[in-house]
């Protein structure tokens, strides 16, 4: 699936675009048989470094809103996830606290976030 995802993701870029994609070191991210498309550069984060991937906190937060729920069908689940994502703006203060590490100031401008 990782190979399929990389191949499909690669197709979303224009001919002159290159994507630097950061990933943790999950087994499927480091599989030796992966053929990385020419327009994608993988940058693997150090092990046990959640501060390099604050998105993990977002996924946990989303999953907490979905566990122990019963959905009528796949469409019902998709609609719930879409609603959660659409409501993220209401939680900007929480999200900012998860990703606004002081050392990021030098490289990323999050002041207007």
C-alpha positions in Angstrom: 0.0 0.0 0.0 2.9 2.4 0.7 4.2 1.9 -2.8 0.8 2.5 -4.2 0.3 5.7 -2.1 3.8 7.1 -3.1 3.1 6.4 -6.8 -0.3 8.1 -6.6 0.9 11.0 -4.5 3.8 11.5 -7.0 1.2 12.0 -9.8 -0.3 15.1 -8.0 2.8 17.2 -8.7 3.6 19.2 -11.7 6.6 18.2 -13.8 9.0 20.8 -12.2 7.8 20.1 -8.6 9.6 18.1 -6.0 8.2 17.1 -2.6 10.3 16.7 0.6 8.2 14.3 2.6 9.0 13.7 6.3 8.1 10.4 7.8 8.6 8.5 11.0 10.4 5.2 10.8 7.4 2.9 10.7 8.2 -0.3 9.0 6.1 0.4 5.9 7.9 3.8 5.6 11.3 2.2 5.5 10.5 -1.0 3.5 13.6 -1.9 1.5 11.6 -2.7 -1.6 10.0 0.7 -2.0 10.8 2.5 -5.2 10.7 6.2 -4.4 9.4 8.3 -7.3 11.9 10.8 -8.6 9.8 13.8 -7.6 9.7 12.7 -3.9 12.5 13.0 -1.4 12.0 11.1 1.9 13.3 12.5 5.1 13.0 10.0 8.0 12.7 11.5 11.4 14.8 10.2 14.3 13.2 7.4 16.3 11.1 8.5 19.3 10.9 12.1 18.3 7.3 13.2 18.4 8.3 16.8 18.4 9.4 16.3 14.8 5.9 15.0 13.9 3.2 17.0 15.8 0.7 15.6 13.3 0.6 12.4 15.4 -1.2 14.4 18.1 -3.8 15.5 15.6 -4.4 11.8 14.5 -4.8 10.8 18.2 -7.2 13.7 18.8 -9.3 12.7 15.7 -9.3 9.0 16.7 -10.5 9.9 20.2 -13.7 11.4 18.6 -14.3 8.2 16.7 -13.7 5.4 19.1 -16.6 3.5 20.7 -19.0 4.9 18.2 -21.3 3.0 16.0 -21.6 4.1 12.4 -24.4 3.1 10.0 -22.0 2.5 7.2 -18.8 3.7 5.6 -20.5 6.9 4.4 -21.5 7.7 7.9 -18.0 7.3 9.1 -16.6 9.5 6.3 -19.1 12.2 7.1 -18.1 12.2 10.7 -14.4 12.5 9.8 -15.1 15.3 7.4 -17.1 17.1 10.1 -14.2 16.8 12.5 -11.8 18.1 9.9 -14.1 21.0 9.0 -14.4 22.0 12.7 -10.6 22.2 13.2 -10.7 25.9 12.9 -12.6 26.1 16.2 -9.7 24.3 17.9 -6.9 26.5 16.5 -5.6 27.4 20.0 -5.3 23.7 20.9 -3.6 22.8 17.6 -1.2 25.6 17.9 -0.1 24.5 21.3 0.7 21.1 19.9 2.9 22.3 17.1 4.3 25.6 18.2 7.7 24.5 19.5 10.1 27.4 20.2 12.8 25.9 18.0 10.5 26.1 15.0 10.5 29.9 15.0 13.8 29.9 13.2 12.5 27.8 10.3 8.7 28.2 10.2 6.6 31.3 10.6 3.7 30.2 12.7 3.0 33.6 14.2 0.0 34.1 11.8 -1.4 30.7 12.4 
